[in-house]
Amino acid sequence: MDQAPLGVDEIPEGFTAAPSGEEGKKQQERQAQIESILDQILDSAAKDRLSRIKLVRKEKASQIENQLVQMAMSGKLQGKITEKVLCEMLEGTTVETKVKIDRRNYGIDSDEDDNDDDLW
């Protein structure tokens, strides 16, 4: 059963297409460069830890990756990063999360309508 690849217009709602053209190539090249640098500066346990973090917290993992790449390019790294050092870096980073609570008044419990007259 050979199926033709879906066109961009045919992709179901909720799914996204991979970037194509020159933008996609640049993005892939950049990601390949980052992966290459990370392979050189992380030991195997740290790479495994970072890949697991990337599955759960993509923003935090990309923040750490960028920080590691900048450190490597500026010459601030002495040797390979171990899992322990990576964990210390993770504890030091914060990703801002916002929680919005939308309270709705359905008329069930309203302080404005409290009337103590019915208690007497």
C-alpha positions as MATLAB code, in Angstrom:
seq = 'MDQAPLGVDEIPEGFTAAPSGEEGKKQQERQAQIESILDQILDSAAKDRLSRIKLVRKEKASQIENQLVQMAMSGKLQGKITEKVLCEMLEGTTVETKVKIDRRNYGIDSDEDDNDDDLW';
ca = [
       0.000    0.000    0.000;
       1.945    2.983   -1.256;
       0.530    6.249   -0.042;
       1.497    9.577   -1.473;
       2.847   12.065    1.070;
       0.327   14.602    2.314;
       0.602   18.135    1.075;
       0.724   21.012    3.530;
      -2.947   21.785    2.855;
      -3.949   18.174    3.524;
      -2.453   17.862    7.024;
      -5.177   17.210    9.613;
      -5.952   19.881   12.172;
      -3.732   19.723   15.233;
      -0.700   18.438   13.339;
       2.091   20.536   11.904;
       4.287   20.078    8.891;
       8.055   20.067    9.143;
       9.563   23.340    7.951;
      10.443   23.091    4.312;
      12.667   24.968    1.947;
      15.582   27.108    2.981;
      14.161   27.843    6.444;
      13.891   24.132    7.187;
      17.447   23.499    5.997;
      18.841   26.272    8.189;
      16.923   24.966   11.165;
      18.194   21.422   10.566;
      21.778   22.626   10.138;
      21.610   24.633   13.342;
      20.191   21.667   15.237;
      22.928   19.420   13.807;
      25.583   21.903   14.958;
      24.097   22.028   18.442;
      23.979   18.220   18.611;
      27.603   18.015   17.478;
      28.745   20.473   20.141;
      26.725   18.687   22.830;
      28.249   15.348   21.811;
      31.693   16.823   22.349;
      31.049   18.463   25.724;
      28.660   16.026   27.484;
      29.506   12.585   28.793;
      27.097    9.732   28.020;
      25.153    9.942   31.303;
      24.647   13.690   30.880;
      23.472   13.195   27.272;
      20.952   10.612   28.431;
      19.694   12.901   31.181;
      19.325   15.829   28.785;
      17.433   13.710   26.257;
      14.993   12.565   28.970;
      14.481   16.158   30.078;
      13.840   17.157   26.478;
      10.932   14.702   26.341;
       9.237   16.265   29.347;
      10.353   19.894   29.438;
      11.376   21.005   25.993;
      11.782   24.680   26.965;
      14.060   23.899   29.885;
      16.158   21.492   27.798;
      16.626   24.028   25.014;
      17.567   26.673   27.579;
      20.251   24.364   29.008;
      21.442   23.389   25.517;
      21.858   27.049   24.560;
      23.695   27.753   27.801;
      26.053   24.798   27.234;
      26.750   25.801   23.630;
      27.527   29.379   24.680;
      29.865   28.128   27.403;
      31.616   25.824   24.947;
      32.015   28.512   22.299;
      33.383   31.027   24.796;
      35.914   28.518   26.170;
      34.503   28.388   29.696;
      34.431   24.590   29.842;
      37.421   22.709   31.215;
      36.360   19.176   30.309;
      33.281   17.102   29.661;
      30.123   17.963   31.563;
      29.038   15.165   33.893;
      25.505   14.292   34.898;
      26.088   15.820   38.347;
      27.149   19.168   36.846;
      24.184   19.056   34.466;
      21.804   18.491   37.394;
      23.320   21.478   39.205;
      22.759   23.589   36.100;
      19.166   22.388   35.899;
      18.505   23.360   39.491;
      19.840   26.823   38.766;
      17.624   27.486   35.760;
      14.071   28.620   35.994;
      11.493   28.588   33.283;
       8.741   31.073   33.912;
       5.374   29.430   34.122;
       2.137   31.297   34.411;
      -0.985   29.864   35.905;
      -4.220   31.637   35.202;
      -7.223   30.790   37.304;
     -10.505   31.767   35.748;
     -13.165   31.855   38.439;
     -16.659   31.956   37.175;
     -19.707   32.950   39.127;
     -22.535   30.596   38.379;
     -24.897   32.143   40.906;
     -24.658   29.186   43.250;
     -22.627   30.825   45.996;
     -22.714   34.578   46.063;
     -21.799   36.776   49.006;
     -23.927   39.630   47.657;
     -27.110   37.644   48.039;
     -26.426   36.639   51.634;
     -29.458   37.560   53.593;
     -29.548   36.504   57.220;
     -33.299   37.198   57.479;
     -34.141   33.600   56.627;
     -32.249   32.363   59.695;
     -34.698   34.020   62.202;
];
